[in-house]
Amino acid sequence: MPPCLTRSVTARGRLDQVVFCSARCAATCNGGSGWASYWEQTATELRPGLVGSGKLADHEIDRFLARCADQEWWTQTIAFTVAQGRRPGA
């Protein structure tokens, strides 16, 4: 269960106890892992469009691909945050 925070809030002039819960999730991975393989495949597939658009240069993609193969390199995936609120008894 994620950590929860209970707060008193006023809604339409009425005081209610509201419980807020949230959780964050992000996978960490290093070079050579399954996630790194996924990103290698993704970067390779998107490379022509990225370079053609001018958003990235070939040498930048090469540097990223080298890191994806380096087991000493660690990174994390995008972090997701989930939040939920409810009134007790609701």
Backbone bond lengths (Angstrom), bond angles and torsions (degrees), N, CA, C in turn:
res aa  C-N    CA-C-N  psi(-1)  N-CA   C-N-CA  omega(-1)  CA-C   N-CA-C  phi
1 M - - - 1.463 - - 1.517 108.93 -
2 P 1.335 118.06 130.52 1.455 120.48 179.52 1.525 111.05 -67.98
3 P 1.340 116.58 158.88 1.468 118.57 177.58 1.525 109.84 -62.46
4 C 1.306 115.37 142.55 1.464 120.51 -178.36 1.516 109.99 -119.37
5 L 1.294 114.47 153.32 1.451 122.03 178.73 1.519 107.28 -127.90
6 T 1.308 116.12 125.19 1.460 120.11 178.38 1.521 108.09 -101.66
7 R 1.309 116.82 130.09 1.455 122.11 179.72 1.518 109.83 -132.15
8 S 1.312 114.61 152.37 1.463 120.01 171.07 1.519 107.35 -94.64
9 V 1.311 116.30 128.60 1.470 120.32 178.38 1.519 109.17 -129.75
10 T 1.304 115.01 154.03 1.458 120.33 176.74 1.513 108.33 -103.50
11 A 1.302 116.46 121.16 1.457 122.02 177.64 1.520 107.95 -123.06
12 R 1.314 116.88 116.30 1.458 122.03 -179.00 1.533 111.68 53.47
13 G 1.325 115.50 42.41 1.445 120.63 176.89 1.516 114.56 77.58
14 R 1.315 118.18 4.17 1.458 122.11 -178.42 1.522 108.78 -112.55
15 L 1.306 117.00 136.81 1.457 121.18 -179.87 1.525 109.58 -92.19
16 D 1.312 116.93 122.93 1.454 122.23 179.23 1.527 109.38 -126.48
17 Q 1.312 115.96 149.38 1.457 121.07 170.43 1.529 106.44 -85.87
18 V 1.294 117.23 128.60 1.460 121.52 179.92 1.523 107.96 -123.43
19 V 1.305 116.23 133.55 1.461 121.41 178.42 1.522 107.97 -104.45
20 F 1.318 116.03 125.57 1.454 121.91 177.21 1.524 108.40 -111.82
21 C 1.304 117.36 130.68 1.464 122.27 175.84 1.518 108.35 -123.38
22 S 1.310 115.61 144.77 1.460 118.56 175.28 1.521 109.51 -146.21
23 A 1.322 115.26 156.38 1.458 121.45 177.92 1.520 107.82 -146.44
24 R 1.323 115.99 144.25 1.459 120.57 175.73 1.515 108.40 -121.51
25 C 1.305 115.24 145.32 1.448 119.95 -178.01 1.526 109.46 -138.62
26 A 1.315 116.75 127.74 1.461 121.48 174.64 1.524 107.36 -147.19
27 A 1.297 116.53 129.79 1.466 120.98 178.32 1.523 109.33 -84.97
28 T 1.321 116.43 135.92 1.462 120.27 173.63 1.520 107.86 -101.23
29 C 1.318 115.16 150.41 1.460 119.10 -179.58 1.526 109.19 -153.50
30 N 1.311 114.80 160.08 1.457 119.19 175.12 1.518 108.88 -121.41
31 G 1.334 114.94 171.28 1.454 120.37 178.82 1.521 110.56 -58.14
32 G 1.316 116.52 142.40 1.450 121.54 -179.49 1.518 113.76 88.01
33 S 1.323 118.56 -8.71 1.467 121.85 -179.09 1.528 110.34 -81.15
34 G 1.318 116.05 174.15 1.452 120.73 176.17 1.518 113.11 -59.83
35 W 1.355 115.67 -41.12 1.464 119.04 177.82 1.523 110.67 -63.90
36 A 1.329 116.66 -41.61 1.465 120.08 179.30 1.523 110.37 -62.47
37 S 1.319 116.72 -39.94 1.462 121.02 177.18 1.529 110.57 -61.73
38 Y 1.327 115.86 -42.01 1.464 120.43 177.28 1.529 110.26 -58.22
39 W 1.343 116.83 -47.25 1.465 120.29 -178.11 1.523 111.74 -68.84
40 E 1.341 117.88 -33.24 1.470 120.64 174.94 1.528 109.90 -61.25
41 Q 1.327 115.76 -48.21 1.463 119.93 -179.75 1.527 111.31 -63.32
42 T 1.324 116.18 -40.84 1.462 120.57 -179.76 1.524 111.01 -64.85
43 A 1.340 117.10 -47.75 1.468 120.80 -179.38 1.526 110.97 -63.12
44 T 1.323 116.49 -39.10 1.470 120.25 179.27 1.524 110.62 -64.54
45 E 1.332 116.09 -42.81 1.465 119.92 -179.95 1.524 112.24 -67.37
46 L 1.334 116.92 -38.22 1.465 120.83 -177.16 1.523 113.69 -86.49
47 R 1.325 116.77 -10.73 1.468 122.00 -174.83 1.530 113.78 -49.88
48 P 1.333 120.37 -52.61 1.467 118.79 -177.12 1.530 113.02 -57.05
49 G 1.312 116.71 -42.39 1.462 120.04 179.63 1.517 112.70 -68.68
50 L 1.330 117.17 -40.41 1.467 121.14 -179.60 1.522 111.29 -66.01
51 V 1.330 115.84 -45.18 1.466 119.72 179.65 1.527 110.10 -69.33
52 G 1.332 116.28 -43.26 1.461 120.42 179.58 1.520 113.40 -61.46
53 S 1.327 116.68 -30.95 1.468 120.68 -179.70 1.524 112.21 -80.24
54 G 1.322 116.25 -14.65 1.463 119.61 -176.52 1.519 113.38 84.44
55 K 1.327 117.73 1.96 1.472 121.43 -179.31 1.534 111.55 -70.23
56 L 1.339 116.11 -36.77 1.465 121.76 178.07 1.521 109.15 -137.00
57 A 1.322 115.32 154.06 1.468 121.51 176.12 1.524 108.51 -101.52
58 D 1.325 115.93 158.15 1.463 120.43 179.57 1.526 111.96 -53.51
59 H 1.349 117.42 -43.22 1.466 119.48 -177.28 1.533 112.16 -64.08
60 E 1.330 118.14 -29.64 1.467 120.90 177.27 1.525 110.90 -70.15
61 I 1.307 116.44 -41.02 1.462 120.08 177.63 1.522 110.18 -67.83
62 D 1.344 117.26 -39.91 1.469 120.70 176.54 1.529 111.34 -59.46
63 R 1.319 116.19 -41.43 1.474 120.38 178.97 1.527 110.93 -63.57
64 F 1.326 116.61 -42.14 1.458 120.92 177.49 1.526 111.15 -63.48
65 L 1.324 117.48 -45.18 1.463 121.33 179.76 1.528 111.33 -62.08
66 A 1.325 116.95 -37.01 1.474 120.33 177.30 1.525 110.39 -64.23
67 R 1.299 117.15 -40.03 1.475 120.11 178.03 1.521 111.29 -66.30
68 C 1.319 117.26 -36.86 1.468 120.54 178.53 1.527 111.65 -62.46
69 A 1.321 117.70 -23.39 1.467 121.49 179.21 1.530 112.21 -93.82
70 D 1.330 118.19 -11.05 1.468 123.42 -175.98 1.527 110.45 -88.53
71 Q 1.329 117.14 111.94 1.467 120.70 -177.57 1.522 113.19 -69.00
72 E 1.320 118.30 -11.87 1.471 122.03 176.55 1.531 111.56 -85.10
73 W 1.306 117.37 -10.54 1.464 122.53 -178.07 1.520 109.68 -93.17
74 W 1.326 115.84 127.64 1.465 121.99 179.55 1.519 109.67 -120.38
75 T 1.308 115.58 146.78 1.460 121.61 176.71 1.524 108.56 -151.50
76 Q 1.298 116.72 -179.38 1.466 120.33 175.78 1.513 109.52 -132.69
77 T 1.312 114.86 155.13 1.452 120.62 176.16 1.516 108.76 -77.36
78 I 1.278 115.95 176.44 1.458 121.21 176.45 1.534 109.07 -57.41
79 A 1.305 116.32 140.50 1.466 120.86 -179.86 1.529 109.27 -92.71
80 F 1.306 115.94 132.48 1.457 122.16 177.14 1.517 108.77 -107.28
81 T 1.308 116.31 139.66 1.453 121.34 176.51 1.526 108.44 -119.75
82 V 1.297 115.08 130.60 1.464 121.54 177.38 1.519 107.13 -117.02
83 A 1.307 116.63 131.51 1.462 120.60 178.85 1.528 109.31 -130.10
84 Q 1.298 114.74 146.92 1.463 120.60 -178.12 1.518 108.20 -143.91
85 G 1.290 117.20 140.64 1.467 121.44 175.70 1.515 110.07 -132.98
86 R 1.312 115.81 147.69 1.466 119.76 178.46 1.516 108.57 -156.29
87 R 1.302 115.72 154.82 1.456 121.75 171.10 1.509 108.30 -90.13
88 P 1.327 119.00 134.28 1.459 119.96 176.25 1.524 110.06 -54.27
89 G 1.316 115.38 136.50 1.449 120.78 -179.78 1.526 113.47 82.18
90 A 1.324 117.03 -3.48 1.483 119.94 -178.55 1.501 109.85 -90.96
